[in-house]
Amino acid sequence: MTIRIEHNRAALILVDIQPDFMPGGALATVDGHDVVEPVQRLLAADRFGVVAATQDWHPPDHVSFASQHEGRSPMDTIELYGDPQVLWPDHCVQGSHGAALHPEIDWDRADVIVRKGANRAVDSYSGFRDNVGPDGRRPPTGLGGYLHERSVRDVFVCGLARDICVKWTAEDAADAGFDTWFIWDLTRPVTYDSDDETRHDLERAGIRIVEPDDLLG
């Protein structure tokens, strides 16, 4: 299946392709390094009028870090502002090597880079909106407005991690009114055990799952 992409109406969003989410990183996804070369190949094909990237960018005392909660361990879950919050190992700390955008991708092709998770009091999975904060709201990052101002209609999402930040970004893209496509093989999960649930959630949100070859034909 080859998908017709209208260049000036299409955006590619590259989510959190950073060393800390690669094997050996602080919060490694399964085989996360395997997305790097095909993502670069997709970028080089120049199929998208807008390229956006997100970058996890946490202060060292971020509320989502297990190290900030006495007696808690990574992957524990607490309640934060009325919602469940997974506690993560310290990762993507501002200015660290693990927080850098992956050096084997040509980031000069990105039109905008959205740093998320910089507010120590609020976690941020999606490129479009932060998680729920103390006031019960999910503040926008500005990415949705940026894309709407550029007349983007179709949004294609890939990156890390499939079952968390990429999924949340895709769901929020769809909720913001974009026709949303999830490039499945250019994502990797925290655990493959989540794949069936991820597919179900995407399909329920009206998001279409595609493969890289569908975009390069």
N, C-alpha and C positions, 0 to 999 in steps of 0.2 A: 504494500500500500504506500503510495507516494502522496504526501500532503502538499497541496498547493499553498505556498506562503506568500501573502501579499507584503512585500518587503517593508513598505512605509507604514503598515498597520500592525506589524508584528514586533514583539519584544522577547528577548531571551533573558531569563533571570538565572544567574549562577549563584547558588546558595552555599555560603560558608565552605568554600574549597580551600581549607587551611590545614597546615601540618598537624595541629592537635587532633584533627579528626581522621588522620591517616594511621595506618598500622605503626605502632610505636609511640603514638601521640598520647596526650593525657586523657582523651576521650575518643578512643579509636572506633571507627566504624569497621564493618567487615569488608576487607579488600577496598578500602576507600581510595587507595592510590590508583586503582584501575580506571577511575573516571577521568584522570588528568589528561592523558593523551587523546582520547576521543572527544573530550570537551574542547581541547585546543583545535582539533580537526574541524569540529562544528563551527567554531569561531572563525576559522580561516575561510570557510565556505561563504561567509558574508551573506547569510540568508535573512538577517534580521535588521530592521531599521534602527532599533534601540537595543543596546546591551546594558543590563543592570547587574550589579553584583552586590551580595550582602557579605558582611564581615562581622563575626562574633567578636566583641570588643569589651571585655569585662574589666572593671577595677578589681584589684586583688582581694577586696573584702565583699565581693558580690554575694547577695542574699541567697543565690541558688547553690553556692558552694557548701558542701557538707562540712568543710573545715570551719565554717562560721557558725555552726550549730553544735554546741557541746553534747557529746555522747552520740552523735549521729555519724553514719557512714555513707559513702557514695552509694547511690541508687536507693537509699531510703526515701520515703515519701512523707511529707508533712502537709499541713494545711496552711496556706498563705493567702490572705485576703479572701478567704472563703472558697478557694479552689485548691485542688491537690497540686503540690509542687514536688517534683523529683529533685533530690539533692545530688549534685554532680561533683565529680572531682574538679579541683581547680583547673580551669582550661581557658585558652584564648585570653590570657591576661594581657591587658593593654601594653604594647611595646615589646612583648616577648616574641621569640622565634615562632612558637606554636600559633600565635595569633596572626602571623603574616599571611597574606594571600599567597597561594602556592606559586613558587618562582618559575615553574615550567608552563605557566599559562600567560599569554600576552594580555596583561590587564590594560594596556594602552587602548585596547578595543572597547573597554567599558566606558559608556557614557556617564554613568553615575555609580558610585559605590556607597551603599547604606551601611553604616556601622550600627550594630544593634547590641543591646545588653549593656550599654555604657552607664545606665542609671543603676547604681548599686542596689536599690530597693525593689527593682522590678526585673523579672526575667523577660526574655524576648526571643521567641522562636521564629516568628513570621517576619518576612521582609516588609510587610505592609503595616502591621500593628504590633505593639508590645503585648505581653501577657497582661492579665488583670492586675491593676495596681491598687494602692490603698483606697482610692476613691471608687473602686468597683468598675472602672472603665478600662478600655484597651486603647491607649492613645495611638493615633496614626504616626507612622514614620515619615510620611510625605511621599513615599514611592507611588502610591496610587494616584495622587494628584499629578505627579511628574509624568506618569504614563498617559493619563487622560489628556493632559495639556498637549501631548505630542500625538494625539489622535490614535493611540494604540488601541487595537481591538482584540488581537490574539496574543496571549501570553504563554510562553513555553518555559517550563521550570525544570531545573535539574540541580544536582549538587549533593550536599551532605547535611544531615542524615535523612535518608528516605522517609523514615517513620516518624520524624519529629519536625525539624525545621523546613525541610522541603515540602512535606505534606501540609504543614500549617500555612506556608507561603502560598501553595497552590489553592488551598481552601479559601484563603482570604482574597486571592486574586479573583476567584469565581464570585465570591460574595461582593466584590467591588464592581462587578458587572463585566469583567473580561471573559471572553471565550478562552478557556484554560486547558492547556495540554501538559501532561506530565511525562517527561522523557525517562521512562522506567529504567533502562539499562545505563543511563548516565547518573544514577543515584545508587547509594549503598546504605544499608540500614545499620542501626546499632546491633540488631540481631535479626536474622532471617525469619525467626519465629513470628515476627510481626507482619510478614508480607501479606497474608490473607486479609488481615484486618485493615491494612493500609489500602489495598485494592478496593475493599468494600467501601471504606470511607470516601475514597476518591470518586468512585462510581456514584455513590449516593449524592455527592455534591455536584454531579454533572460534569466532572472533569474527565477528559479523554486521555487514556493511557496510550502512548506511542513509543516507538523505538527509534534510535538514531537514523537507521537506514530509511525510515519513512520521511525524513527531513532532507536527505541528501540526494534523493533520486532526481 
